Amino acid sequence: MRSKSEENKRKTVLITGASNGIGMEFAKLFAKDGYSLVLVARSTERLRRLGYQLQDKHQLEKVSVITADLSEPGVATEVYQQVKENGIHIDILVNNAGAGTHGSFDETDLEREQAIIELNINTPVALTKHFLKDMKQKGEGKILNVASIVSFMPSPLMAVYGATKAFILSFSEALSNELKGTGISITALCPGGTNTMFFRRAGAAHTRAAHGNLAEPAAVALDGYTALMNGEVKVVSGLKTKLQATSSNLIPDTALAASMRYQMEEEEGDWMQSKL
Ligand SMILES: NC(=O)c1ccc[n+]([C@@H]2O[C@H](COP(=O)([O-])OP(=O)(O)OC[C@H]3O[C@@H](n4cnc5c(N)ncnc54)[C@H](OP(=O)(O)O)[C@@H]3O)[C@@H](O)[C@H]2O)c1
């Protein structure tokens, strides 16, 4: 009889946004359990280095790197075709890559926001469409979509980002119902503020949210990994985030928006410092 790790060696996971943060931690978790990896992001060298390290450490059957800007329209189909041309079947899809941008909507850059919609919505939808069809043919598979605590509430000063994450949660929960009894499960991971490059890249490093009690990406990824393996529909990562998600059902949306806005504003002390 084959061990679990031997079985996993015959399975492949595709992880988007594996070059950093939560996605990199996903790659480590899957590698530890023996899965072959397809790592996707823009930073080829970071992906290659991670791939070599993990393959060497865990004796993985196969590690592939795909360089792709997932905010470009149509790129998901190109990624899918590349995977097929290499004769790889994806058993697990992790739609993790994502980004946001901070600021008042009347001042933020429209092109940047449209790229974020492409990256956070259109790409995961298209990747899910392509790989799900193959999973259905095989009668098994798993998909993990990274949503957020802001999936549960309006997100002033990151309005577009928040709306993309509300989409992802709704999309995942709907598909999860459609896929009942097919052998395929889909799980949404909802992290709270996490200590990655996310806030800095979104131009939000100066906000209260970025200076709050941030979760570690390894812990967030482990929550997602465990929920995915258990076929759960959704997991909110961390106690504080769970409390926020639960209370979002009880608090009016206007009050949630006000509280989120406070979080997304600059702390006065920081403001003083940044002006000195
Ligand atoms: N950190 C938080 O507080 C937090 C909270 C809730 C949810 N999330 C979600 O968690 C997920 C992971 O974010 P993170 O916190 O780990 O952020 P991160 O450290 O900034 O990592 C983001 C990852 O996405 C990739 N990525 C970004 N833009 C891309 C593009 N155009 N094309 C391809 N790949 C791209 C990046 O790779 P390259 O730069 O190499 O392309 C990187 O690997 C995101 O979906 C985010 O929305 C984060």
The ligand as an SDF file (V2000), in Angstrom:
LIG
                    3D

 48 52  0  0  0  0  0  0  0  0999 V2000
   -2.0250   40.4370    3.9280 N   0  0  0  0  0  0  0  0  0  0  0  0
   -3.2490   40.6610    4.3150 C   0  0  0  0  0  0  0  0  0  0  0  0
   -3.5250   41.4270    5.2720 O   0  0  0  0  0  0  0  0  0  0  0  0
   -4.4060   39.9390    3.6250 C   0  0  0  0  0  0  0  0  0  0  0  0
   -5.6490   39.8790    4.2790 C   0  0  0  0  0  0  0  0  0  0  0  0
   -6.6930   39.2260    3.6560 C   0  0  0  0  0  0  0  0  0  0  0  0
   -6.5300   38.6330    2.4100 C   0  0  0  0  0  0  0  0  0  0  0  0
   -5.3120   38.7190    1.8030 N   0  0  0  0  0  0  0  0  0  0  0  0
   -5.1740   38.0850    0.4680 C   0  0  0  0  0  0  0  0  0  0  0  0
   -4.1700   37.1010    0.5300 O   0  0  0  0  0  0  0  0  0  0  0  0
   -3.6490   36.8820   -0.7770 C   0  0  0  0  0  0  0  0  0  0  0  0
   -2.1230   36.8520   -0.7020 C   0  0  0  0  0  0  0  0  0  0  0  0
   -1.6630   38.1470   -0.3420 O   0  0  0  0  0  0  0  0  0  0  0  0
   -0.4060   38.3680    0.6160 P   0  0  0  0  0  0  0  0  0  0  0  0
   -0.8950   38.9990    1.8470 O   0  0  0  0  0  0  0  0  0  0  0  0
    0.4140   37.1450    0.7040 O   0  0  0  0  0  0  0  0  0  0  0  0
    0.3230   39.5350   -0.2230 O   0  0  0  0  0  0  0  0  0  0  0  0
    1.7840   39.6620   -0.8650 P   0  0  0  0  0  0  0  0  0  0  0  0
    2.8370   39.3400    0.1300 O   0  0  0  0  0  0  0  0  0  0  0  0
    1.7770   41.0000   -1.5170 O   0  0  0  0  0  0  0  0  0  0  0  0
    1.7950   38.5230   -1.9970 O   0  0  0  0  0  0  0  0  0  0  0  0
    0.9850   38.6340   -3.1210 C   0  0  0  0  0  0  0  0  0  0  0  0
    1.3410   37.5320   -4.1090 C   0  0  0  0  0  0  0  0  0  0  0  0
    0.5260   37.7250   -5.2840 O   0  0  0  0  0  0  0  0  0  0  0  0
    1.3700   37.8460   -6.4120 C   0  0  0  0  0  0  0  0  0  0  0  0
    0.8490   38.8330   -7.3570 N   0  0  0  0  0  0  0  0  0  0  0  0
    0.4860   40.1200   -7.1070 C   0  0  0  0  0  0  0  0  0  0  0  0
    0.1470   40.7300   -8.2490 N   0  0  0  0  0  0  0  0  0  0  0  0
    0.2980   39.8120   -9.2390 C   0  0  0  0  0  0  0  0  0  0  0  0
    0.1340   39.8360  -10.6370 C   0  0  0  0  0  0  0  0  0  0  0  0
   -0.2610   40.9500  -11.2730 N   0  0  0  0  0  0  0  0  0  0  0  0
    0.3900   38.7160  -11.3610 N   0  0  0  0  0  0  0  0  0  0  0  0
    0.8200   37.5960  -10.7270 C   0  0  0  0  0  0  0  0  0  0  0  0
    0.9920   37.5050   -9.4020 N   0  0  0  0  0  0  0  0  0  0  0  0
    0.7490   38.5930   -8.6590 C   0  0  0  0  0  0  0  0  0  0  0  0
    2.7250   38.3210   -5.8870 C   0  0  0  0  0  0  0  0  0  0  0  0
    3.7600   37.8510   -6.7450 O   0  0  0  0  0  0  0  0  0  0  0  0
    4.6430   38.7620   -7.7450 P   0  0  0  0  0  0  0  0  0  0  0  0
    4.7580   40.1200   -7.1480 O   0  0  0  0  0  0  0  0  0  0  0  0
    5.9010   37.9990   -7.8390 O   0  0  0  0  0  0  0  0  0  0  0  0
    3.8830   38.7410   -9.0300 O   0  0  0  0  0  0  0  0  0  0  0  0
    2.7900   37.6050   -4.5410 C   0  0  0  0  0  0  0  0  0  0  0  0
    3.3140   36.3180   -4.7040 O   0  0  0  0  0  0  0  0  0  0  0  0
   -4.2060   38.0010   -1.6560 C   0  0  0  0  0  0  0  0  0  0  0  0
   -5.2900   37.5010   -2.4140 O   0  0  0  0  0  0  0  0  0  0  0  0
   -4.7150   39.0240   -0.6500 C   0  0  0  0  0  0  0  0  0  0  0  0
   -5.7660   39.7950   -1.1610 O   0  0  0  0  0  0  0  0  0  0  0  0
   -4.2460   39.3370    2.3710 C   0  0  0  0  0  0  0  0  0  0  0  0
  1  2  1  0
  2  3  2  0
  2  4  1  0
  4  5  1  0
  4 48  2  0
  5  6  2  0
  6  7  1  0
  7  8  2  0
  8  9  1  0
  8 48  1  0
  9 10  1  0
  9 46  1  0
 10 11  1  0
 11 12  1  0
 11 44  1  0
 12 13  1  0
 13 14  1  0
 14 15  2  0
 14 16  1  0
 14 17  1  0
 17 18  1  0
 18 19  2  0
 18 20  1  0
 18 21  1  0
 21 22  1  0
 22 23  1  0
 23 24  1  0
 23 42  1  0
 24 25  1  0
 25 26  1  0
 25 36  1  0
 26 27  1  0
 26 35  1  0
 27 28  2  0
 28 29  1  0
 29 30  1  0
 29 35  2  0
 30 31  1  0
 30 32  2  0
 32 33  1  0
 33 34  2  0
 34 35  1  0
 36 37  1  0
 36 42  1  0
 37 38  1  0
 38 39  2  0
 38 40  1  0
 38 41  1  0
 42 43  1  0
 44 45  1  0
 44 46  1  0
 46 47  1  0
M  CHG  2   8   1  16  -1
M  END
$$$$
